Amino acid sequence: MRTLYVNVIGAEKRIALQEDETIVEVFFQRPDEEDIVGNIYMGRVTKVLPGMQAAFVDIGMEKQAYLHRDDIPSAEAGKQISQLVHQGQAILVQVVKEAIETKGPKLTAKPELTGMYAVYMPHENMAAVSRSIQNQEKKSALQQLGKEQGGGFIFRSACEEAPLEEVAKELQQLQKTYEILMQSKGKIPALVHTAKSFLDRVFHEIPLHTVSHIFVDDRESQKILEQKAGIDKVALHREKEELFVHYGIEHEIEKALKKVVWLKNGAYLLIEQTETMTVIDVNTGKFTGRLTQDDTVLQTNMHGAKEIARQLRLRDIGGMIAIDFINMKERDDKEKVKRALIAGLKKDGTVSRVFDFTALGILEMTRKRKRKSLRDYMLSPCECCKGTGFAWAAETAAYMLQRELLQYRGTDYEAVLVEAGKLVQGAFEQLELAAELSVEVLFTDSLSHGYIIRHFGTKEEIKRRQS
């Protein structure tokens, strides 16, 4: 069973996905950090790099975007990047991966347009149908429709219940949209097509027909969700306690920012994220098992493999990953653990590849990096320890404070006194607060990345405590 928790009260929007009573993914959107993946731009080639078979493209972002030769439609066998694009050229591109750390966004010059029923790929010539559509007659009809329209189409699971005429109408609309984009004129660089709203982006990754229940904390969003998913699936959160706090999601997010992850049997994982890769160490901890040492090791590694698959999704860890399972003597045991990890990753919508155990017993894998990891999104390098550790980012603390104060709407309190670091104070003052409270924020050196709510009361009481 899959459940969505939609937290839209406050400036930061959040959606959490729960599978079988466990939180497995969390999506965020802040006002100043719009997700650009899927957006289409008319860009300008600024530099061609023959040695890397790539080019840098200006799409109006702070960092130059990266376009590889293989992502250019006319990249015939043997052609060099300098034969395909030149400096100063205007080019239609789509963002496939957002900027991460020192790297700019990754682009493709083979844009795709996503509709409710299909994904249109103008530079392909094929028709594929979602595996979840079991009706062979419907599959054949969709494939035929794709061939008649021309170009490339991937028909999504929503097609199964939709009339063929409605699907055909959408295909024509997608093709028309692409033709308009190709004719875009005006200032370059320019955003010419926005992918989706925050809700739509999430629902693209988590189709609503796969979700059983949705809990939302805002009436307007409730109406929108009821139209998209059906009235019977959507419930309005009416409790005073904030949605993510009430259902324990806030606690799960906090745990996902820690290096140590305890397993139910007393064993634990140690997760170390670096700039270039992630290393995960599996340890027996308090678990001793009841049979042989080999049995204890195998059980611990099997538990670890299942939890590692969940943690990679929850923390949104991408790139190279090295997993140091407890040493196993038998090849069959290693295969069991590897299969358990692969089985857990099948629930993950992000592409991953599991390789094999090295001579040192390290299992190697990769997971496609689409956006910042949970750690990089929510934390910032700690100035006190010169970058060796992390603390709450000022914006994260400000949003947390806003959500906490919003829980006091409708109470008898008139004002609140808060102590916060200067960065948190500055970030908080940029947010609009609809809590019907007068908020006084005092600067303190001792809380550079956090805050403390000191007192609730009348405005006069708060003023007295400030003096």
Phi, psi and omega in degrees: 000135180245134180231139177250138175244116187249109181255103182244357175284129184103170184287324179271126179263139182220142175227129179244141178251128178245130176237124179051051176068014181232133177286126184240338179210146176225132180246143182231153166212125175254153184305324184261009181228064180293136177289118184262356180298127182098342178293147180246133183235150164266106186254178180231126178292123182256335182201136177252131184244089182302323181295330180259358184051048183211172177218152172263139183232133176273116177244016178090010179263169180298319180257143176294140181272160188245129180233120180270153180307319184293346180260019177250130187305321185270020182284076179286161183304129176091343182287138179271160181302325182290344176272349186255322180222159177221158181301133180094351183289138172277136185213137178275121185224158178234140179281125178252343179209130183286166179298135180228122179052243184272352183268140177280178179298149176262137186242164166225144175264015174244070185296153176238146176244127184256127175248187178292325186253338186208160170251124182261126179240095187302332185264011177247168177221078184199166176220112180244149183238139179305139180296336182288347176276110186268336183291110184295325179296318179293321178301312181297319181295321179292317178298319178295320179298318179297319179295322181292324182285329183083151185090193181247139180222139169245116182273124185277167184299335180296343180293336187302321183260358186267144175297144182300325180296322180292321178295315180300321179297320179293320179301316180296322180293320178297319179294320179295319179300317180296320179299320178295319180297320181295336182262010183303132179231164179121201184294138178235134006281156180207142172283121183249347180203122177267133186300290185202167170288170180303313180299316182294324178299315180294317182290341173292322179279329180237088181306135185296335180289348178268359184255136181270318183221149176227126175249128183227150186253018182220133186294318180297317178293328177301316180297318180297315181293324178296324177291324183278321188248341184107142184299323185291342182269339191255134178229139178274130178283115185253355183291152178293323181293137182303144188308307183292330177288315183302319183262011174076011183286323178302319179294321179294323178294316179299319179295325182287353177263358180266155181284326184264131177238115180276137176266161185297334183270006179099349174282173180208160175251147173241115186250118180244114177262128174242179182293328186260333182198172177241134178245129180240126182248129179259130183229147181289331178057237182271357184275123180247345179075171181244349183248231183275169178297320179299321179294319178298315180298313182297314180300316180297315181294325178293316176299318181297317181300317180296317182287327178298318179301319179291317183295324179297321177290311185297317181274351182053051181275131179234177179089206181279136181228128178245124183248119180262085175289160176297137187304128179244134183280321187272135179297325179298322179295319178298319180294322178299315181294318179298316179295324179295321178294315180298320179297319179293325181286343180296336178281349184274127180286346180272138183293132176221157178227127178254126183264244182216174177285136176278178179297336179270004178083017179267128176270124183260142176204166174227152175224131185301131181266114181255324184209182179298147174289166179303318180298311182292333179286317190263337183245161175229156180304138183278121180294327183297323183254018174056043173087003180273347179223187184223156176221171177302132172293149183303317180295319179300314180296321180296317178294322178298317179297317179301313181297322181294319181288330179297339179288348183260014174297138176083003178272179181278353181290140178259327187213166179215145178249126183234138171256137182206159174291160184301319180295318179294318179300315180296317180292321181293323183292344177278347184266146174274133182246119180257036184267001180060032179239146170273120186252122175250122182248121179261135178282138176218137180291334187283351181236063185298330183234019183214193180206161174224128174276113188274318187197143170250148177172202177280167178298322180295318178298318180294319179297320180296321182288336178287329186277000000 
